[in-house]
Amino acid sequence: MAPSTPVRHAWRVLTGLLAITGVLFGINALGVYAFQASSWTPDLALDLQGGTQIILAAQTTDGAEPDAEQLQQAVSIIRQRVDASGVGEADVATEGGRNIVVQIPGQADEATRQRIQSSAQLQLRPVLFSGSPATSFVGEDGNATPYPTPDPNLPSTPTASPTNASDPAYITPALQAQFLAYDCANPAVNPAQAPADQPLITCGLNDGQKYILGPVVLAGTDISDATNGQEQNTGRWAVNLVFNDQGTQKFGEISQRLYGAQAPLNQFAFVLDGSVLSAPSMNGIILDGRPSITGNFTQESSKALADQLKYGALPLSFQVVSSDTVSATLGSQQLQVGFIAGLIGLGLVAIYSLIVYRALGTVIIASLAVMAVLTYVTLCILAWRMGFRLSLAGVAGLIVTIGFTADSFIVYFERIRDELRDGKSITAAVEDGWARAKRTIYISKSINILAAVVLYILADATVKGFAFTLGLTTAIDILIFILFTHPVMQLLARTRFFGNGHPLSGMDPAALGAVYRGRAQFRAPAAAAVSGRANRSRGEAQRRQTIAERKRAELAAAQGNTRPTKEGDD
C-alpha cells in the first residue's frame, strides 16, 4: 500500500470530523424525537431561566432551634439528592436559623419534589405485633368500633423489664389499646411518632398492615451505600443496602436474634419517615451487612429510594413551608448582554485575523464556526444526559475561550511564517510549522484544562459553570486544531492562491522577508535591484530576527571585513 500523502490524510481527517459532527447531532436528535428528553437549545440555569423555590422548615421534638451543624449537614444531603436527580445548577442554602431554601432551574417534577421534601429518616425496628387495620374492638356497650378511644387508666408500664428490642414485654395494655385505636387511613390524627428508645405504632406504606414496633436498633446513618436492581430469581425490583462496619455488626446481632423466632417476632421493619416500607422476615443470619429491601417497587421508585438512602438520612425532620415559582435573577436581558459580548469578541478576533493574516484569517473564522457548532450540540447533549445547565458564569467561560483559541492560531500561523522566512516552501512550512507549534499548543491547553479542573473541584457552586465550560471548550479547541485547522491548511497550501504566495494570502514570502524564486527555493534580494518594497521586507525580516541570528550575522560580517596580513605589508 502506498504511503498516505498529506492531501489524502487531510481529507480523511476532515471526513472523520464530519462523521463526529453527524454522530453528535444524531445522538441529540435521538434524545429529542425518540426519548423526548433532549432539546435543540441548551438548558439554562436558575440565574438565567428562573425556576422553582421550595422552603423547608426544620422540626425538632422540643420546638427549639435546630443545631447549626445539623442544618448544614441537611443542606449537603439535599444538594446531593438534587444532583442525583439530574438537576444541574441548583442552589441550596440556609435561611435564618431554621429554614432551608432550595432553588431549582425550570419547573421541578414530582419526583424531584419528593426527593427534596422527604426527610428519608430510615430506622430499623423489630416487629412486636402486626394485624389488619380493620381489627375491631368490642366495647362495654357491646357495639364494635374499629377505632376506640384508649382508656387513660390502662397500665402503660411493662410488668417485666424488656431484655432486648424484640421483647413482647413492651406491649402493655395501654399500648395495645392505642394500637386498636390507631387509624391508618388518617395518620394526621394519629401521627406515627415515638422516641427512638420506645415502641412505635404505625402502618405499612404499601401493604396497609398495622404494626407495633420495638425501639430503634439501627439508624439510616449506618448505611454506607444503597443501589436498586432486579432480583435474579423473581425479577422484582429491590433496594440493596450496604451497612458500615458498625451497622454490619449490629445487623449481624439482630439477624442472629430474629432468625428462627416465631412470627411476627422474626420480622424487622424498615421505617421510612414513620411508615413501614417493608417488614421482611429474617430468613437467615446475615453477617456481611448487605440486606435487601423488597416490596411493591418499580424501577423508578426503587431508584428514588436508593438515592435518598445512599446520601444518608437527614439529621432533622422538615416541613414544606412554601413551594413557588421564581423569576430569573438576571433574566433574559443579562443573557442577551452575555451573547452580545460573545459576538463582539468573535467580531474583534475576526477583524484582527483578516488584518494581520489577510485571507489566512478565514481559516480562523471557519475554525471558530466549527468549534461553535460542536460546542452548541455538546451542551445540548450534556443537558440531556448530565442535567447540565448554562449559567451566566458558563457564558463567561465560553467568551474567555475565544481569546485562548485566538492565541493558539497565532502560535500556529507564526510558526508557519517563521518556516517561510527560513527559505522553505509553503507546503513544507505548513508541515514543519505544525510539528513545532502543536507542542506549544498542547502544553498551553493542558494548563488551561488543569486550571479548569482544579477550579471546578475547589470553587463554589456559582463558579463551577465557568470552570466546566472553560474545560469543555478547551478540549474541543484541541480537537478542532487536529481535525480541522491543520488539514485545511494542508489543502490550502496546495492551491494556486496560497501555494504561490499571493500577496493577499497572508503567506507571501516576499512580504515576510524572502523573495520567491521557484517552487521550493528562495533567494536573497539582489543588491543592485532592491526596490522600496524589498527594502521594507528586508527590514521586516531583520526586526523578526532572534538574538542568536543577529549575533551570527554580526560575527559573519566581522569575519568578512577582516583579511589576513602578509609579511612586509605596512
C-alpha positions in Angstrom: 0.0 0.0 0.0 1.3 3.4 -1.0 2.1 5.8 1.9 -0.5 8.3 2.7 0.1 11.8 1.3 -0.7 14.9 3.2 -3.7 15.6 0.9 -5.2 12.1 1.5 -4.5 12.4 5.2 -6.2 15.8 5.3 -9.3 14.5 3.5 -9.6 11.5 5.8 -9.3 13.7 8.9 -11.9 16.1 7.6 -14.2 13.2 6.8 -13.7 11.9 10.4 -14.6 15.3 11.8 -17.8 15.4 9.6 -18.7 11.9 11.0 -18.2 13.0 14.6 -20.4 16.0 14.0 -23.1 13.8 12.4 -22.9 11.4 15.4 -23.3 14.2 17.9 -26.3 15.6 16.0 -27.7 12.1 15.7 -27.4 11.5 19.5 -29.2 14.7 20.3 -31.9 14.0 17.6 -32.4 10.6 19.2 -33.0 12.4 22.6 -35.3 14.9 21.0 -37.5 12.7 18.9 -37.2 9.2 20.3 -36.9 9.8 24.0 -38.4 13.3 24.0 -35.9 14.2 26.8 -33.5 16.4 25.0 -33.8 19.8 23.1 -32.1 21.7 20.4 -31.4 24.5 22.8 -29.1 24.2 25.9 -30.9 24.3 29.2 -30.5 27.5 31.2 -29.6 27.7 34.9 -31.5 29.4 37.6 -29.9 32.8 37.2 -31.0 33.0 33.5 -34.2 31.0 33.4 -35.8 31.2 36.8 -37.3 28.1 38.4 -38.9 26.6 41.5 -38.3 27.6 45.1 -39.0 25.3 48.0 -38.6 26.4 51.6 -38.2 23.7 54.2 -38.6 24.4 57.9 -36.7 22.2 60.4 -38.8 20.4 63.0 -37.4 19.5 66.4 -39.1 17.4 69.1 -38.9 20.2 71.8 -39.5 23.1 69.4 -36.1 24.6 69.9 -33.8 26.0 67.2 -32.0 23.2 65.3 -28.3 22.8 65.7 -26.3 24.7 63.0 -24.1 21.7 62.3 -27.2 19.5 61.7 -28.7 22.2 59.4 -25.5 22.3 57.3 -25.5 18.5 57.1 -29.1 18.6 55.9 -28.1 21.2 53.2 -25.3 18.9 52.0 -27.6 15.9 51.8 -30.4 17.7 50.0 -27.9 19.1 47.5 -26.6 15.6 46.8 -30.2 14.4 46.3 -31.0 17.1 43.8 -27.8 16.4 41.9 -28.6 12.7 41.8 -32.0 13.5 40.2 -30.1 15.1 37.2 -30.9 18.7 38.0 -27.9 21.0 37.5 -27.0 24.4 38.8 -29.4 24.1 41.8 -29.0 26.4 44.8 -29.4 25.0 48.3 -28.8 27.3 51.2 -29.9 28.1 54.8 -32.2 31.0 55.7 -32.3 32.2 59.2 -31.8 29.6 61.9 -34.4 27.0 60.8 -35.2 27.2 57.1 -33.5 25.6 54.1 -34.2 27.3 50.7 -33.9 25.1 47.6 -34.0 26.8 44.2 -34.2 24.6 41.1 -33.9 25.8 37.5 -37.1 25.3 35.5 -40.2 23.5 36.7 -39.5 20.8 39.2 -41.2 17.5 38.5 -43.0 15.5 41.2 -40.1 13.0 41.6 -37.7 15.8 42.3 -40.0 17.4 44.8 -40.3 14.1 46.6 -36.6 13.8 46.8 -36.3 17.2 48.4 -39.3 17.2 50.7 -38.9 13.6 52.1 -36.7 13.6 55.1 -35.9 9.9 54.5 -35.2 9.2 58.1 -34.7 5.4 58.0 -35.0 3.4 61.1 -34.7 -0.3 61.6 -37.1 -1.6 64.3 -38.1 -5.2 65.2 -41.8 -6.2 64.8 -43.6 -6.9 68.0 -47.1 -7.3 66.7 -49.0 -6.9 63.4 -52.6 -7.0 62.4 -55.2 -5.8 59.9 -56.1 -2.1 60.1 -59.7 -3.1 60.2 -59.3 -5.0 63.5 -62.4 -4.2 65.6 -62.8 -3.7 69.3 -66.0 -4.6 71.3 -66.7 -2.0 73.9 -68.6 -2.4 77.2 -71.9 -1.5 75.4 -71.5 -4.5 73.1 -71.0 -2.4 70.0 -68.0 -3.0 67.8 -65.9 0.0 67.0 -62.7 -0.3 64.9 -61.0 2.8 66.5 -61.9 3.1 70.1 -60.6 5.9 72.4 -57.9 4.4 74.6 -58.7 4.3 78.3 -56.2 6.6 80.0 -56.2 4.5 83.2 -54.8 1.4 81.5 -51.3 0.4 82.6 -48.5 1.8 80.5 -45.5 0.3 82.2 -44.3 -3.2 81.3 -44.8 -5.7 84.1 -41.3 -7.0 83.4 -38.3 -5.1 82.1 -37.7 -5.9 78.4 -34.4 -7.7 77.8 -34.0 -6.6 74.2 -35.7 -4.6 71.5 -37.7 -7.6 70.3 -39.1 -8.4 73.8 -43.0 -8.6 73.7 -42.9 -7.2 77.2 -43.1 -3.7 75.6 -46.7 -4.4 74.7 -48.6 -3.0 77.6 -52.4 -2.8 77.9 -52.2 0.9 77.1 -50.1 0.3 74.1 -52.4 -2.4 72.8 -55.4 0.0 73.2 -53.5 2.6 71.3 -52.8 0.0 68.6 -56.5 -0.7 68.2 -57.3 3.0 68.1 -54.7 3.9 65.5 -56.3 4.8 62.1 -54.0 4.0 59.2 -56.3 6.0 56.8 -55.9 9.1 58.9 -52.3 9.4 60.0 -52.7 13.1 60.6 -54.9 12.4 63.6 -52.7 9.6 64.8 -49.1 10.6 63.8 -46.5 7.8 63.9 -44.1 9.4 66.3 -42.2 7.9 69.1 -38.7 8.3 70.7 -36.0 6.0 69.4 -35.9 4.0 72.7 -39.7 3.5 72.8 -42.1 1.2 70.8 -43.9 2.7 67.8 -47.4 2.2 66.4 -47.6 2.7 62.6 -48.8 1.3 59.3 -47.3 -0.2 56.2 -46.6 2.2 53.4 -47.6 -0.4 50.7 -49.5 -3.3 52.4 -51.7 -1.3 54.8 -50.7 -3.5 57.7 -50.7 -2.1 61.2 -47.7 -2.7 63.4 -46.3 -2.4 66.9 -42.6 -2.0 66.5 -39.8 -2.2 69.1 -37.2 0.5 69.8 -34.7 1.6 67.1 -31.9 -0.9 66.6 -30.3 0.7 63.6 -30.4 4.2 62.0 -30.1 5.4 58.4 -26.7 6.9 59.2 -25.3 3.3 59.4 -25.9 2.9 55.7 -22.9 3.5 53.6 -24.4 2.7 50.1 -27.7 1.8 48.5 -28.5 0.7 45.0 -31.5 -0.6 43.1 -31.7 -3.7 41.0 -33.7 -6.7 40.0 -33.6 -10.0 41.9 -32.3 -12.8 39.7 -34.9 -15.4 40.8 -38.1 -13.3 41.0 -37.2 -10.3 38.8 -38.7 -8.0 41.4 -37.1 -4.6 41.9 -35.2 -4.3 45.2 -33.1 -1.8 47.1 -29.8 -3.3 48.1 -28.2 -1.8 51.2 -24.6 -1.8 52.4 -24.0 -1.1 56.1 -20.8 0.4 57.5 -18.7 -1.5 60.0 -20.8 -0.5 63.0 -24.1 -1.2 61.2 -22.8 -4.6 59.9 -22.0 -5.7 63.4 -25.4 -4.6 64.8 -27.3 -6.1 61.9 -25.5 -9.4 62.4 -26.6 -9.5 66.0 -30.2 -8.7 65.0 -30.3 -11.4 62.4 -29.0 -14.0 64.9 -31.7 -13.0 67.4 -34.6 -12.9 64.9 -33.7 -15.9 62.8 -35.8 -18.9 63.9 -38.2 -16.9 66.1 -41.9 -17.3 65.7 -43.8 -14.8 63.6 -44.1 -11.9 63.8 -41.1 -11.7 66.2 -38.9 -12.9 63.3 -39.6 -9.8 61.3 -37.9 -6.5 61.2 -39.3 -3.3 59.7 -37.6 -0.6 57.6 -39.4 2.5 58.8 -39.1 5.5 56.5 -40.4 8.7 58.0 -42.6 6.9 60.4 -44.2 4.4 57.9 -43.2 0.8 57.4 -41.6 0.5 54.0 -41.1 -3.2 54.3 -41.3 -5.8 57.1 -39.5 -8.9 55.8 -38.9 -11.9 57.9 -35.3 -12.9 58.8 -34.7 -16.0 56.6 -31.0 -16.3 57.5 -28.2 -14.9 59.5 -26.7 -12.0 57.6 -23.2 -11.1 58.8 -21.9 -9.3 55.7 -24.1 -6.2 56.2 -25.7 -6.4 52.8 -29.5 -6.9 53.2 -32.1 -6.1 50.6 -35.5 -4.3 50.9 -38.2 -5.8 48.7 -41.8 -4.7 48.2 -44.1 -3.3 45.5 -41.3 -1.4 43.9 -41.0 -0.2 40.3 -37.7 0.7 38.7 -38.3 4.4 39.3 -39.5 4.1 42.9 -36.6 1.8 43.9 -34.1 4.2 42.3 -35.6 7.2 44.1 -35.4 5.4 47.5 -31.9 4.1 46.8 -30.8 7.7 46.0 -32.3 9.0 49.2 -30.8 6.3 51.4 -27.5 6.4 49.6 -26.9 10.0 50.6 -27.8 9.4 54.2 -30.7 10.2 56.4 -31.4 13.8 57.2 -30.5 14.6 60.8 -33.7 16.6 61.1 -37.3 16.4 60.0 -38.6 19.1 57.7 -41.9 20.6 56.8 -42.6 22.3 53.5 -43.4 25.9 54.2 -43.8 27.1 50.6 -43.3 25.9 47.0 -43.3 28.7 44.5 -42.1 29.6 41.0 -39.4 32.3 41.0 -38.4 34.6 38.2 -34.8 34.7 36.8 -32.4 36.7 39.0 -30.6 38.1 35.9 -33.2 37.5 33.3 -33.2 37.4 29.5 -31.7 40.9 29.4 -28.5 39.7 31.0 -28.4 36.7 28.8 -28.6 38.9 25.7 -25.8 41.0 27.1 -23.7 37.9 27.5 -24.3 36.8 23.9 -23.7 40.3 22.6 -20.3 40.3 24.5 -19.5 37.0 22.9 -20.4 38.2 19.4 -18.3 41.3 19.9 -15.4 39.1 21.0 -15.8 36.9 17.9 -16.0 40.0 15.7 -12.8 41.5 17.1 -11.0 38.3 16.6 -12.2 38.1 13.0 -11.2 41.7 12.2 -7.8 41.2 13.8 -7.3 37.9 11.9 -8.2 39.5 8.5 -6.0 42.5 9.0 -2.9 40.6 10.2 -3.2 37.3 8.3 -5.4 38.5 5.4 -7.0 35.6 3.6 -5.5 33.2 6.1 -7.8 34.8 8.6 -10.7 33.0 7.0 -9.3 29.7 8.4 -9.5 31.2 11.9 -13.1 32.3 11.3 -14.1 28.9 9.9 -12.4 27.1 12.8 -14.3 29.2 15.3 -17.5 28.5 13.5 -16.9 24.7 13.6 -16.0 25.0 17.2 -19.2 26.9 18.0 -21.3 24.2 16.3 -19.6 21.4 18.2 -19.8 23.2 21.5 -23.5 24.0 21.0 -24.6 20.5 20.2 -22.4 19.1 23.0 -24.1 21.4 25.5 -27.5 20.2 24.3 -26.4 16.5 24.9 -24.9 17.3 28.3 -28.2 19.0 29.3 -30.0 15.8 28.4 -27.6 13.2 29.8 -26.0 15.0 32.8 -28.5 17.7 33.6 -26.0 20.5 32.8 -27.5 24.0 32.7 -25.8 27.0 31.2 -25.4 29.8 33.7 -24.1 33.3 33.2 -20.7 32.1 34.6 -20.8 29.4 31.9 -21.4 32.0 29.3 -18.3 33.9 30.6 -16.3 30.7 30.2 -17.3 30.5 26.6 -16.3 34.1 26.0 -12.9 33.7 27.6 -12.2 30.6 25.5 -12.4 32.8 22.3 -9.3 34.6 23.5 -7.5 31.3 24.3 -8.4 29.9 20.9 -7.1 33.0 19.1 -3.7 32.6 20.9 -3.4 29.1 19.5 -4.0 30.3 16.0 -1.3 33.0 16.4 1.2 30.4 17.6 0.4 28.1 14.6 0.5 30.7 11.9 3.6 32.5 13.2 5.4 29.1 13.2 4.4 28.7 9.5 5.7 32.2 8.7 9.0 31.5 10.5 9.5 28.4 8.4 8.8 30.5 5.3 11.4 33.1 6.4 13.9 30.2 6.7 13.5 29.6 3.0 11.2 26.6 3.0 8.3 26.1 0.5 4.8 26.8 1.6 3.8 23.1 1.8 6.9 22.3 3.8 6.4 25.3 6.1 2.8 24.1 6.9 4.0 20.6 7.9 7.1 21.8 9.8 5.2 24.7 11.4 2.6 22.3 12.7 5.1 19.9 14.0 6.7 22.6 16.1 3.6 24.6 17.0 1.5 21.7 18.3 3.8 21.0 21.2 3.4 24.6 22.4 -0.4 24.4 21.8 -0.7 21.1 23.7 1.2 22.4 26.7 -0.8 25.6 26.9 -4.1 23.8 26.5 -3.2 21.2 29.1 -2.5 24.0 31.6 -5.9 25.5 30.8 -7.7 22.2 31.3 -5.8 21.6 34.6 -6.8 25.0 35.8 -10.4 24.4 34.9 -10.4 21.0 36.7 -8.9 22.5 39.9 -11.3 25.4 39.7 -14.3 23.0 39.3 -13.3 20.9 42.2 -12.4 23.6 44.7 -14.5 26.6 43.7 -18.0 27.5 44.9 -21.0 26.1 43.0 -21.6 29.5 41.3 -18.2 29.3 39.7 -18.4 25.6 38.6 -20.3 26.6 35.4 -17.4 28.8 34.4 -14.8 26.1 35.0 -16.9 23.4 33.2 -17.4 25.4 30.0 -13.8 26.6 30.1 -12.5 23.0 30.3 -15.1 21.7 27.7 -14.3 24.3 25.1 -10.6 24.0 25.6 -10.8 20.3 24.8 -13.0 21.0 21.8 -10.4 23.6 20.7 -7.7 20.9 20.6 -10.0 18.7 18.6 -10.7 21.4 16.1 -6.9 22.1 15.6 -6.2 18.5 14.9 -9.3 17.6 12.8 -10.0 20.9 11.0 -7.4 23.7 11.1 -4.3 21.7 10.2 -6.0 19.6 7.5 -7.5 22.7 5.9 -4.0 24.3 5.9 -2.6 21.3 4.2 -5.2 21.6 1.4 -4.9 25.4 1.1 -1.1 25.2 0.8 -1.5 23.2 -2.4 -3.9 25.7 -4.1 -2.6 28.3 -6.5 -3.7 31.3 -4.4 -2.0 30.2 -1.2 0.7 27.9 -2.7 2.1 30.6 -4.9 2.2 33.1 -2.0 -0.3 35.6 -3.3 0.1 39.0 -1.6 -3.4 38.7 -0.1 -3.0 35.1 1.1 -1.1 36.0 4.2 1.8 33.7 3.3 3.6 35.9 0.8 7.4 35.1 1.1 8.4 38.5 -0.2 6.3 40.3 2.4 7.8 38.1 5.1 11.4 38.9 4.2 12.3 36.4 1.4 11.9 36.6 -2.4 10.2 33.6 -4.1 12.3 32.1 -6.9 10.8 28.7 -7.6 8.5 26.0 -6.4 10.8 25.2 -3.4 13.5 27.8 -3.3 14.1 31.3 -2.1 16.9 33.7 -2.8 18.1 36.9 -1.1 17.3 40.2 -3.0 20.0 41.5 -5.3 21.9 44.4 -4.0 21.6 46.4 -7.3 17.9 46.0 -7.8 16.3 46.4 -4.4 13.0 48.2 -4.6 11.4 50.1 -1.9 9.1 47.2 -1.1 12.1 44.8 -0.9 13.8 47.2 1.5 10.7 47.1 3.7 10.5 43.3 3.5 14.2 43.0 4.5 13.6 45.4 7.3 10.7 43.4 8.5 12.9 40.2 8.4 15.6 42.0 10.4 13.2 43.1 13.0 11.9 39.5 13.4 15.4 38.0 13.7 16.2 36.4 17.0 19.1 37.4 19.2 21.1 34.3 18.1 20.5 35.1 14.4 21.7 38.7 14.9 24.9 37.6 16.7 25.7 35.1 13.9 25.1 37.8 11.3 27.3 40.3 13.1 30.0 37.7 13.5 29.9 36.8 9.8 30.1 40.4 8.9 33.1 41.0 11.1 34.9 38.0 9.7 34.2 39.2 6.2 35.7 42.6 6.8 38.9 41.1 8.3 41.7 40.0 5.9 44.9 38.2 6.8 48.1 40.4 6.7 51.1 39.4 4.6 54.7 39.7 5.7 56.0 43.0 4.5 52.7 44.9 4.4 52.7 48.3 6.1 
